[in-house]
């Protein structure tokens, strides 16, 4: 749209190893400076600081200077019932909402969209994507209203003559997991739609003529062909889900009685309600390490793809 | 054979349509609640036909204290941070895209690694650090952090878009005596207008919806952006005015939905970050 260049040039390969002319190395990397400074000060700095205070007893108030306590925070975590509870709930939340929920539903929607008629496809896509684009806190309120005792879900159950439940009290982790599915499925759907569109039509058509049914085509042809997208999508979904805070905070505050308290909420509570910044940070560091491992796997996946 | 195949396809299309509509119906319920409740004079937590239509809820919230100040704060915070992000990302992407150097690959891998770090996890140490260096409860401190947290992804996207602009155009400018700065500003950036738009909109939308960062780094109520101030509806006032909460949610969400539609259209609907995800 803004291209003013003569056309043939645009089709040429963009990169050339050695430019005929151009500035010298120090001048060349100068434009990197603002970004690098910002990243060092505000991203690398806090991460380094995180590693440091995870080994101290830093508290929110009334303390002249924190002191080094070695692995105390970590051994304390291992013995802490609430911490183990948070780890378990984080696992449940991640498996239910990301691995099973978003991923499977996203794939199912993308596969159905390949066959559905255009108006239905556009409508469904629009609704699912809207849920994704909404700010996190708004999504939290909408699902809070949906799951509350006097909310929409129970109204529907009533209408079907099924027993109503106080969802946010009896099964809070299930409610927040569903909320995360509602909010996050669009991402998987978009990734899988793009992947499925890249499968050549001839392949599926040939299989169809040979009499392979829908499920077999899915299992033997489609899934193997999009396995890289599946890997990438699972990684990104999981990383995203590990750091969900606002959604759960708005819906349940991690309660009742810590029954929907995933690691980010546990970390927040230790640091601010209990004023134990050092302990909270140790938990944060564990989360960061898990996140980094996933991130490295993700890099590996990308590299095999490039 | 051809006929049965065709009729089988029709059945399959109908089945697919039915499946999608079921999911759509489930997904639309919470959205229907927010729209209907905002217009309902007696809204509660259920999806129901409104008892008459009213704009009273909007009237009640469109005051400086409830809506305009938080939205302005959001705008300053996200606008400032987006500007900083886009400028830094465009500058950084230029040498990464244009010059070969042995630093490029490790740098890009680090950037890509940083894009997927859980930012939530470092918020407690960031808070402690900000208290120590006196940046806590300041707009500029929060803007810097927002920009830094969005920068890895912005650099990555920007570099990929910049790779799409042919180098020959610039070389012509260089022979005419243009500097790198001039060729970046006059040639490269205008040619990748849609790419810059995507990076800008994406950064802005991510920050606009972010709750945890301002929640941790800002303390004074009059500095709070809409993502945090929305919680005041649940404050200690006891009765929650659900109609007003719904109306506020709509007002607060509309800008990001419009912006998303803008870039989704511009890229022909294929923008799924799918391309970005795959590098």
Interface residues (C-beta under 8 A of the other chain):
Chain A: X1 X2 X3 X4 X5 X9 X10 X12 X14 X15 X16 X17 X18 X19 X20 X21 X22 X23 X25 X27 X28 X29 X31 X32 X34 X35 X36 X38 X39 X41 X42 X43 X45 X46 X47 X49 X50 X53 X58 X105 X108 X109 X112 X113 X114 X115 X116 X117 X120 X121 X123 X124 X127 X128 X129 X130 X131 X133 X134 X135 X136 X137 X138 X139 X141 X142 X143 X145 X146 X148 X150 X151 X152 X155 X182 X187 X190 X191 X193 X194 X195 X208 X209 X214 X229 X232 X233 X235 X236 X239 X242 X243 X244 X245 X246 X249 X250 X264 X267 X268 X271 X277 X280 X281 X284 X285 X287 X288 X291 X292 X294 X295 X296 X298 X299 X302 X305 X306
Chain B: X5 X9 X12 X13 X15 X16 X17 X19 X20 X21 X23 X24 X27 X28 X29 X30 X31 X33 X34 X37 X44 X45 X46 X47 X48 X84 X87 X88 X89 X91 X92 X94 X95 X96 X98 X99 X100 X101 X103 X107 X109 X112 X113 X114 X116 X117 X118 X119 X120 X121 X122 X123 X124 X125 X126 X127 X128 X129 X144 X145 X147 X148 X149 X151 X152 X155 X163 X164 X165 X166 X167 X168 X169 X171 X174 X175 X180 X184 X190 X191 X193 X194 X205 X208 X209 X210 X211 X212 X215 X227 X228 X230 X231 X242 X245 X249 X252 X253 X256 X257 X260 X264 X270 X272 X273 X274 X275 X277 X278 X279
